[in-house]
Amino acid sequence: MNRVDIHNEPSQISGSGIAKRFRSFLPVVVDIETGGLNASTDALLQLAAVIVRMDEDKRVFPAGTYSTHVEPFDGANIDPKSLEFNRIDPNHPLRMAKPEEEALRHIFRPIRREIRETGCTRAILVGHNSWFDLCFLNAAVARTGIRRNPFHPFTSFDTATLGGLAFGQTVLARAVKASGASWDGREAHSAIYDAEKTAELFCTIVNRWDRLNGFPEYTALA
């Protein structure tokens, strides 16, 4: 059974370096587990987000995890093959799933707060094959009519691409192992586990790049 409603609260904010590093965007790692591959018709079942921060040495790190199970929207399609893959039982009595709008607000609230406190302008989604998670997130936002989506609507950071560049690996498990981190296949395809491992991978790649090439600071164009 997947864990529900995990809150690893971020520690004290260390400054606005994260805003300078990523063109005023706040990286937030997202993993979404679904009932299929079509964002318009298939259910969003589990959502996890990991906020990324920067320490005094200008190294990024995963700072806090937020997650929730999600009730399928009315008329949503759920492919049994997808449930075999992610091992989610939508009808499990202990799933404690939230309606889609409530689930989004639950995830968006701490992200908006982090954006304000770091001086960023909005969040940028980081994901493994990030287009998939961004498409499902945008579709859910459109269905629920939420107006204050903290995420950029189309720009994202894809760790499949970054993993291929840094380690020659595009599969998440292989890229994580190539980075020197551990991987537990029994935990894979839980939104929480995949989001946290994707966050570790993203931070490792960014920190390695900055160590070798220096810290690029964003300067707004006149």
ZAMIMI-491497 format. One record per residue (C-alpha): residue number from 1; residue in three letters; x, y, z. Coordinates in Angstrom, 1 decimal, padded with zeros to 4 digits. Each point is the difference from the previous one (the first is absolute). Last residue first. Layout:
<pts>
PT    n  res      c1      c2      c3
PT  NUM  ALA       X       Y       Z
...
</pts>
This chain:
<pts>
PT    n  res      c1      c2      c3
PT  222  ALA   017.0   045.3  -019.9
PT  221  LEU   000.6  -003.8   000.4
PT  220  ALA  -000.4  -001.4   003.5
PT  219  THR   003.2  -001.5   001.4
PT  218  TYR   000.0  -003.7   000.9
PT  217  GLU   003.1  -001.3   001.8
PT  216  PRO   002.0  -002.9  -001.4
PT  215  PHE   002.0  -001.7   002.7
PT  214  GLY   003.3  -001.5  -001.3
PT  213  ASN   000.7  -002.6  -002.7
PT  212  LEU   001.2  -003.0   001.9
PT  211  ARG  -001.6   000.5   003.3
PT  210  ASP  -003.1   001.4  -001.6
PT  209  TRP  -000.4  -003.0  -002.3
PT  208  ARG   000.4  -002.4   002.9
PT  207  ASN  -002.4   001.9   002.2
PT  206  VAL  -002.6   000.0  -002.8
PT  205  ILE   000.4  -003.7  -000.8
PT  204  THR  -000.2  -001.1   003.7
PT  203  CYS  -003.0   002.3   000.6
PT  202  PHE  -001.9  -001.5  -002.9
PT  201  LEU   000.8  -003.6   001.0
PT  200  GLU  -001.0   000.6   003.6
PT  199  ALA  -003.3   001.7  -001.1
PT  198  THR  -000.7  -003.0  -002.3
PT  197  LYS   000.5  -002.3   002.9
PT  196  GLU  -002.4   002.0   002.2
PT  195  ALA  -002.6   000.2  -002.8
PT  194  ASP   000.2  -003.7  -000.7
PT  193  TYR  -000.4  -000.9   003.6
PT  192  ILE  -002.9   002.3   000.6
PT  191  ALA  -001.8  -000.8  -003.2
PT  190  SER   000.3  -003.8   000.7
PT  189  HIS   001.2  -001.5  -003.2
PT  188  ALA   003.1  -001.4   001.6
PT  187  GLU   000.0  -001.1   003.6
PT  186  ARG   000.8  -003.7  -000.7
PT  185  GLY   002.6   001.0  -002.6
PT  184  ASP   002.1   001.6   002.8
PT  183  TRP   002.6   002.4  -001.5
PT  182  SER   003.1   001.3   001.7
PT  181  ALA   002.0   003.0  -001.0
PT  180  GLY   003.4   000.1  -001.9
PT  179  SER  -001.2   002.0  -003.0
PT  178  ALA   000.0  -003.1  -002.1
PT  177  LYS  -002.4  -001.6   002.4
PT  176  VAL  -002.4   003.0  -000.4
PT  175  ALA   000.4  -000.1  -003.8
PT  174  ARG  -000.7  -003.7  -000.1
PT  173  ALA  -003.2   000.2   002.1
PT  172  LEU  -001.2   003.1  -001.9
PT  171  VAL   000.5  -001.4  -003.5
PT  170  THR   001.9   002.6  -002.1
PT  169  GLN   003.6  -001.1   000.7
PT  168  GLY   003.2   001.4  -001.6
PT  167  PHE   001.0   001.5   003.4
PT  166  ALA  -000.1   003.8  -000.3
PT  165  LEU  -001.7   000.5  -003.4
PT  164  GLY  -002.3  -003.0   000.1
PT  163  GLY  -000.9   000.9   003.6
PT  162  LEU  -000.8   003.6  -001.0
PT  161  THR  -002.3  -001.2  -002.8
PT  160  ALA  -001.8  -002.5   002.2
PT  159  THR   000.2   002.7   002.8
PT  158  ASP  -002.3   002.3  -002.0
PT  157  PHE  -000.2   003.6   001.2
PT  156  SER  -003.2   001.7  -000.9
PT  155  THR  -001.5   002.9  -002.0
PT  154  PHE  -003.6  -000.3  -001.2
PT  153  PRO  -002.5   001.5   002.5
PT  152  HIS   002.6   001.3   002.6
PT  151  PHE  -001.2  -001.3   003.3
PT  150  PRO  -001.7   002.0   002.8
PT  149  ASN  -003.5  -000.7  -001.4
PT  148  ARG  -002.1   002.9   001.5
PT  147  ARG  -003.2  -000.3  -002.0
PT  146  ILE  -001.3  -003.5   001.0
PT  145  GLY  -002.8  -000.8  -002.4
PT  144  THR  -000.2  -003.7   001.1
PT  143  ARG   000.2  -001.5  -003.4
PT  142  ALA   002.6   002.5  -001.3
PT  141  VAL   002.3  -000.6   003.1
PT  140  ALA  -000.4  -003.8  -000.5
PT  139  ALA   001.0   000.3  -003.7
PT  138  ASN   003.0   002.1   000.9
PT  137  LEU   001.2  -002.5   002.6
PT  136  PHE  -000.5  -002.9  -002.4
PT  135  CYS   001.9   001.8  -002.8
PT  134  LEU   002.8   001.0   002.4
PT  133  ASP   000.4  -003.5   001.3
PT  132  PHE   000.4  -001.5  -003.5
PT  131  TRP   002.1   002.9  -001.3
PT  130  SER   002.4  -000.6   002.8
PT  129  ASN   001.4  -003.3  -001.3
PT  128  HIS   001.6  -000.2   003.5
PT  127  GLY  -001.3   003.2   001.5
PT  126  VAL   000.9   003.5   001.1
PT  125  LEU  -002.8   002.5  -000.2
PT  124  ILE   000.9   003.6   000.1
PT  123  ALA  -001.5   002.1   002.8
PT  122  ARG  -000.8   003.7  -000.3
PT  121  THR   001.5   003.5   000.5
PT  120  CYS   002.7  -000.9   002.5
PT  119  GLY   000.8   002.3   003.0
PT  118  THR   000.7  -002.9   002.3
PT  117  GLU  -002.8   000.7   002.4
PT  116  ARG  -002.7   000.6  -002.6
PT  115  ILE   000.8  -003.1  -002.1
PT  114  GLU   000.2  -002.1   003.2
PT  113  ARG  -003.5   001.1   001.0
PT  112  ARG  -001.3  -000.8  -003.4
PT  111  ILE   001.5  -003.5   000.2
PT  110  PRO  -001.4  -000.5   003.5
PT  109  ARG  -003.6   000.6  -001.3
PT  108  PHE   000.3  -001.7  -003.4
PT  107  ILE   000.1  -003.6   001.4
PT  106  HIS  -003.1   000.3   002.2
PT  105  ARG  -001.7   002.2  -002.7
PT  104  LEU   000.5  -002.8  -002.5
PT  103  ALA  -001.4  -002.6   002.2
PT  102  GLU  -003.1   002.1   000.9
PT  101  GLU  -000.7   000.5  -003.7
PT  100  GLU   000.4  -003.7  -000.8
PT   99  PRO  -002.1  -001.3   002.9
PT   98  LYS   002.3  -001.5   002.7
PT   97  ALA   000.9  -003.6   000.4
PT   96  MET   000.2  -001.6   003.5
PT   95  ARG   001.4  -003.2  -001.5
PT   94  LEU  -001.0  -002.0   003.1
PT   93  PRO  -003.3  -001.4  -001.5
PT   92  HIS   001.8  -001.2  -003.2
PT   91  ASN  -002.3   000.9  -003.0
PT   90  PRO   002.7   001.6  -002.2
PT   89  ASP   002.3  -003.0   000.6
PT   88  ILE   003.4   001.2  -001.1
PT   87  ARG   002.7  -002.5  -001.0
PT   86  ASN   001.7   002.5  -002.4
PT   85  PHE   000.4  -002.4  -002.9
PT   84  GLU  -002.9  -002.4   000.7
PT   83  LEU  -002.1   003.1   000.4
PT   82  SER   001.1   001.3  -003.4
PT   81  LYS  -001.0  -003.4  -001.6
PT   80  PRO  -003.4   000.3   001.6
PT   79  ASP  -000.6   003.2  -002.0
PT   78  ILE  -002.0   002.6   001.9
PT   77  ASN  -002.1   002.4  -002.0
PT   76  ALA  -001.4   003.0   001.8
PT   75  GLY  -003.8   000.6  -000.3
PT   74  ASP  -000.1   002.1   003.2
PT   73  PHE   003.5   000.9   001.2
PT   72  PRO   002.0  -002.8   001.6
PT   71  GLU   000.6   000.7   003.7
PT   70  VAL   003.6   001.0   000.7
PT   69  HIS   002.6  -001.3   002.4
PT   68  THR   002.2   002.7   001.5
PT   67  SER   003.5   001.1   000.3
PT   66  TYR   002.4   002.7   001.3
PT   65  THR   003.7  -000.5   000.3
PT   64  GLY   002.5   002.6   001.4
PT   63  ALA   003.6   001.2  -000.5
PT   62  PRO   001.5  -001.9  -002.9
PT   61  PHE   003.5   001.6  -000.4
PT   60  VAL   001.7   002.6  -002.1
PT   59  ARG   003.6   001.0   000.8
PT   58  LYS   000.8   003.7   000.1
PT   57  ASP   002.3  -000.3   003.0
PT   56  GLU  -002.6   001.8   002.2
PT   55  ASP  -002.6  -002.6  -001.0
PT   54  MET  -002.4  -000.1  -002.9
PT   53  ARG  -003.5  -001.3   000.0
PT   52  VAL  -002.1  -002.5  -001.9
PT   51  ILE  -003.6  -000.7   000.8
PT   50  VAL  -001.2  -003.6  -000.5
PT   49  ALA  -003.4  -000.7  -001.4
PT   48  ALA  -002.2  -003.1   000.1
PT   47  LEU  -003.3  -000.8  -001.8
PT   46  GLN  -002.0  -003.2   000.0
PT   45  LEU  -003.0  -001.2  -002.0
PT   44  LEU  -000.4   002.4  -003.0
PT   43  ALA  -002.7  -001.8  -002.1
PT   42  ASP   000.1  -000.3  -003.8
PT   41  THR  -002.0   002.0  -002.5
PT   40  SER   001.9   003.3  -000.7
PT   39  ALA   003.4  -001.1   001.2
PT   38  ASN   000.0  -003.1  -002.1
PT   37  LEU   002.6  -002.5   001.2
PT   36  GLY  -002.0  -002.1   002.4
PT   35  GLY  -001.3  -000.2   003.6
PT   34  THR   002.6   002.3   001.3
PT   33  GLU   002.9   000.4   002.3
PT   32  ILE   001.5   003.5   000.1
PT   31  ASP   003.5   001.0   000.9
PT   30  VAL   001.1   003.6   000.5
PT   29  VAL   003.3   001.6   000.9
PT   28  VAL  -000.3   003.7   000.8
PT   27  PRO   002.7   002.4  -001.4
PT   26  LEU  -000.7   003.6   001.0
PT   25  PHE   000.3   002.3  -003.0
PT   24  SER   001.7   003.5   000.2
PT   23  ARG   002.3  -000.8  -003.0
PT   22  PHE   001.1  -003.3   001.7
PT   21  ARG   003.1   000.8   002.0
PT   20  LYS  -000.9   003.5   001.1
PT   19  ALA  -003.3  -001.1   001.5
PT   18  ILE   001.7  -002.9   001.8
PT   17  GLY   002.5   002.4   001.4
PT   16  SER  -002.8   001.9   001.7
PT   15  GLY   000.9  -000.8   003.6
PT   14  SER   000.4  -002.9   002.5
PT   13  ILE  -003.6  -001.0   000.6
PT   12  GLN  -000.4  -001.8   003.3
PT   11  SER  -000.7  -003.7  -000.4
PT   10  PRO  -002.6  -001.4  -002.3
PT    9  GLU  -002.9  -002.1   001.4
PT    8  ASN   000.1  -003.7  -000.7
PT    7  HIS  -003.8  -000.3  -000.4
PT    6  ILE  -001.3  -003.4  -001.2
PT    5  ASP  -003.7  -000.1  -000.8
PT    4  VAL  -000.3  -003.7  -000.8
PT    3  ARG   002.5  -002.8  -000.2
PT    2  ASN  -000.6  -002.6  -002.7
PT    1  MET  -001.4  -003.4   000.9
</pts>
